[in-house]
Amino acid sequence: IRSNKKFSWGCKGGVNSMAIDYKGDAHVCGLYRLKPISLLDNDMQTVVAHLSKVHKEHQQIVASNSCSQCKNRAICKWCPAYSNIYNVTDDKKIDFFCQLSVARIKCFG
């Protein structure tokens, strides 16, 4: 279901926060394990620039994928990290999330 309203994605992973694993690799978030950068082998400026770049890539995906204009987008928790977990790609919708959004609206809407 489409909407004319532009969705504003509130995630700041890779901009205001990062996840650090046991090897010293930084990730934009704890869910997105692709495109890590080593904190041990890079200076903080390089790490921040890399994570910011990954975040911007995610913003572009969020703005242009099939979910971006869905009327339920504001209540849906879909993001590139979840897409990668469920679909092994960063830009596909997750049918379960669609169903969950409809259920949330019925309960809380």
N, C-alpha and C positions, 0 to 999 in steps of 0.2 A: 504494500500500500504506500503510495507516494504522498509527499507533502511539499508545499512550496517553501516552507520555512527552512532556513539554513541552520543546520545543527552546529553547535559550538562544543567541541570536545574539551573536556576539563582535565584530562590527564597531563601531568607534568613530569612523567617518568623520563629520566635522562636530562631534565632541565633543573628541577628542584630536588631531585632525589636519584638514587641509583641503588642497585643491588650488587653486593660484592660476594663472590663465592669463595670457597675454601682455597682456591688456587691463587687468589688475588686478582681475579678478573672482574671487571666492572661491567654491568649490564644495565640497560635502561630501566628494567624492572625485574622482579623475581620470577615472573612468568615467561619473559622473553629471553631465551637462552642463546639466541643467535647474535652474531656481530659483537662479541665481547671485546674488551680491550684490557690489557694488563696494566694494573696499577703499579706493578713492580718494575716494569720495563719502560714506562712512559711518565713524563711529567704531568702534573695535574691539568695544565692548560691543554695538552694534547688529549687527555682523557675527556675533559669537559667538551671540547670541540667535537670529538667523535660521538659522544652520547647525544649531544645536541643535534648532530647530523642524522642519527638514527631516529630521534624524536621527530624531526622535520619530515623524514620519509614516512613515518607512521601517520603524521598529520595529513599528508597528501593522500595516503591510502584511505583514511577515515573520511576525508572530504569527497572522495571520488568513487567509493565502492557502492555496491547496490543497496547498502543499508543507509547511506548518508541522507536520503530524503524520506525514509520511512516515517510514518506518523508516530510510531512507537519508539523512535530512536532515543529520545530523552530518558526513557526508563530502561532501555536495554543496556546491558553491560558489555556488548560486543566491542572488541578492539583487535588490532593486529596480533597481539600476543595470544589471545584466546583463539583466534582464527588459526594461528600456526599450530597450536596444541590440538585442536579438533580436526583441522583440514590439511595440515602440513603445507600451508601457504598462508600468506599474511592478509589476503584480501577477500576471502570468501565468507559469505554469511553462514551462520550456524543455525540450523533449523530449530534445535532445542532452545536457543536464545529467543527466537521468534515466538515460539510457543510460550516460553516463560514470560515474555513481555506482555503478551495478551492476557495471561493468567494474573499478572501483577495489576494490570489495568482493571480487570474484573474485580479483584479484591480491594484495591486501594483507590481506584480511579473514580 
